[in-house]
Each structure stands twice: as structure tokens, then as C-alpha cells.
Amino acid sequence: MFPNGQSYHSLRNGRLAGRIEWNPMGDDVPLVVIDGTTYTWEEVGKMLMHYEGFQLKLEMVDSYDEIGWEDEGVGSFLDLGEEK
């Protein structure tokens, strides 16, 4: 939470992993599920704006495969504004 009480979501460790899901409100634009929470592409875009100018790597992984990173032990993919 920001000091004014507004909540925010940002990427933890510059990584995003999730699942693409059907959007009942718009057949042509899917939703993205990250850590069990559903986001629109607009919401994902707002998270990515913190990385404006960076390069992006998008990799599609079979739903039966486990997503792995080169340096394991990263934990959750989103920083939900929780104090550490």
C-alpha cells in the first residue's frame, strides 16, 4: 500500500509467470492468472510500465510443464505491496 492507502501490484524480481485463461467478458482478449489472481491485459500492462525501455522475453510453456528459472528459490511472482 502507498501511504495514501492506494494498493499496487508490481513484478517481483522482474519476472512474471502465469496462465492464460478464457475471458467471459470478451472472447477476443484472454485474461492472465498470476499467483491465483486474475488480471486483464490492461492491468498486466500497468505492471509492465515500471520496465519501460526494457526488453521483454515471452515464453509459452506447456500446461503440464513446471515453470523454472535459472536461479531457483524466487518465490512468488508478484509483489503485492506487502511489507517485508
C-alpha positions, -999 to +999 in steps of 0.1 A: +000+000+000+011+035-007+010+060+022-023+073+008-039+039+011-038+030-026-028-005-033-003-015-061+009-046-078+044-049-093+067-077-105+090-093-080+125-099-094+114-086-128+096-119-136+060-127-144+047-163-148+010-171-151-016-189-171-038-176-200-075-181-194-107-175-213-123-142-207-161-145-204-165-107-209-145-106-242-139-136-264-111-119-283-089-109-253-079-135-227-072-130-190-039-137-172-039-156-139-008-149-118-005-164-083-042-173-083-054-138-091-069-129-125-057-098-143-068-081-175-041-073-201-045-036-192-036-044-156-006-065-167+004-036-189+003-012-159+026-036-140+050-037-170+052+001-174+077+002-145+100-015-170+095+009-199+125+007-222+135-028-210+134-058-233+107-084-228+110-122-232+077-141-236+079-179-235+049-202-238+052-234-217+030-265-220+004-265-192+018-298-179+054-285-176+067-268-145+080-232-149+116-230-138+141-202-135+179-203-138+182-192-101+155-212-083+141-201-050+125-169-063+091-175-046+060-155-056+060-137-089+041-106-078+049-081-051+015-072-037+028-043-017+033-063+015+059-050+040+090-072+042 
